[in-house]
Amino acid sequence: MRTLLPLDRETVLASVKKTSKVLLLHEDTRTGGIAGELAVGITESIFEYLDAPIVRVTAPGTPVPFSPTLEEAFLPNTAKVVEKARWLWRY
């Protein structure tokens, strides 16, 4: 997606209808993040097209650490995305 506001809702819903699965990724914390809003919008609109639960890959619901090493561990990374994508694929 290029923007969140305005949200290209039709494109998002068309993609979900085509794939039947959703993996949402963002660097913000899980609670209060845009992924939750997108998940609700998708569920309310086209729940019947989903073949698996919506998966979110986000930072944990804790304050962002100041240390670069801890921040790197805090943020979503390739390994976390691949793990969740494989889980979703196997579902």
C-alpha positions as a Python dict, from the first residue, in 0.01 Angstrom:
ca = {
    (1, 'M'): (0, 0, 0),
    (2, 'R'): (125, 347, -78),
    (3, 'T'): (-93, 537, 166),
    (4, 'L'): (-309, 471, 467),
    (5, 'L'): (-518, 782, 421),
    (6, 'P'): (-684, 768, 182),
    (7, 'L'): (-689, 391, 202),
    (8, 'D'): (-734, 209, -128),
    (9, 'R'): (-993, -21, 27),
    (10, 'E'): (-1105, -178, -301),
    (11, 'T'): (-750, -291, -386),
    (12, 'V'): (-698, -437, -39),
    (13, 'L'): (-1026, -629, -50),
    (14, 'A'): (-958, -753, -406),
    (15, 'S'): (-620, -887, -293),
    (16, 'V'): (-774, -1069, 3),
    (17, 'K'): (-1043, -1221, -220),
    (18, 'K'): (-770, -1344, -456),
    (19, 'T'): (-537, -1494, -194),
    (20, 'S'): (-780, -1578, 91),
    (21, 'K'): (-506, -1498, 343),
    (22, 'V'): (-373, -1181, 505),
    (23, 'L'): (-38, -1098, 664),
    (24, 'L'): (-14, -742, 796),
    (25, 'L'): (327, -593, 880),
    (26, 'H'): (415, -266, 1049),
    (27, 'E'): (685, -134, 1282),
    (28, 'D'): (446, 20, 1534),
    (29, 'T'): (345, -166, 1849),
    (30, 'R'): (67, -421, 1815),
    (31, 'T'): (-184, -239, 2036),
    (32, 'G'): (-332, 63, 1863),
    (33, 'G'): (-146, 2, 1536),
    (34, 'I'): (-286, 34, 1186),
    (35, 'A'): (-274, -344, 1136),
    (36, 'G'): (-556, -387, 1387),
    (37, 'E'): (-769, -135, 1200),
    (38, 'L'): (-699, -305, 867),
    (39, 'A'): (-777, -646, 1014),
    (40, 'V'): (-1113, -528, 1146),
    (41, 'G'): (-1201, -365, 815),
    (42, 'I'): (-1117, -680, 622),
    (43, 'T'): (-1304, -903, 867),
    (44, 'E'): (-1614, -685, 865),
    (45, 'S'): (-1623, -664, 486),
    (46, 'I'): (-1519, -1002, 348),
    (47, 'F'): (-1478, -1250, 634),
    (48, 'E'): (-1623, -1528, 419),
    (49, 'Y'): (-1324, -1508, 182),
    (50, 'L'): (-1066, -1580, 455),
    (51, 'D'): (-919, -1931, 471),
    (52, 'A'): (-701, -1853, 775),
    (53, 'P'): (-680, -1609, 1064),
    (54, 'I'): (-538, -1266, 983),
    (55, 'V'): (-175, -1259, 1096),
    (56, 'R'): (-3, -943, 1226),
    (57, 'V'): (373, -898, 1245),
    (58, 'T'): (439, -596, 1465),
    (59, 'A'): (662, -468, 1739),
    (60, 'P'): (564, -593, 2084),
    (61, 'G'): (340, -384, 2307),
    (62, 'T'): (625, -232, 2504),
    (63, 'P'): (811, 99, 2492),
    (64, 'V'): (1066, 132, 2212),
    (65, 'P'): (1414, 65, 2352),
    (66, 'F'): (1682, 332, 2316),
    (67, 'S'): (1974, 97, 2254),
    (68, 'P'): (2030, 22, 1882),
    (69, 'T'): (2085, -347, 1958),
    (70, 'L'): (1762, -374, 2156),
    (71, 'E'): (1574, -168, 1898),
    (72, 'E'): (1685, -410, 1627),
    (73, 'A'): (1547, -702, 1831),
    (74, 'F'): (1228, -505, 1903),
    (75, 'L'): (1132, -427, 1543),
    (76, 'P'): (988, -682, 1299),
    (77, 'N'): (1258, -837, 1084),
    (78, 'T'): (1293, -1081, 798),
    (79, 'A'): (1304, -1388, 1023),
    (80, 'K'): (982, -1290, 1200),
    (81, 'V'): (802, -1222, 873),
    (82, 'V'): (918, -1550, 718),
    (83, 'E'): (811, -1744, 1028),
    (84, 'K'): (460, -1596, 1022),
    (85, 'A'): (430, -1631, 643),
    (86, 'R'): (523, -2000, 662),
    (87, 'W'): (272, -2054, 943),
    (88, 'L'): (3, -1884, 737),
    (89, 'W'): (94, -2086, 426),
    (90, 'R'): (66, -2413, 622),
    (91, 'Y'): (-267, -2319, 782),
}
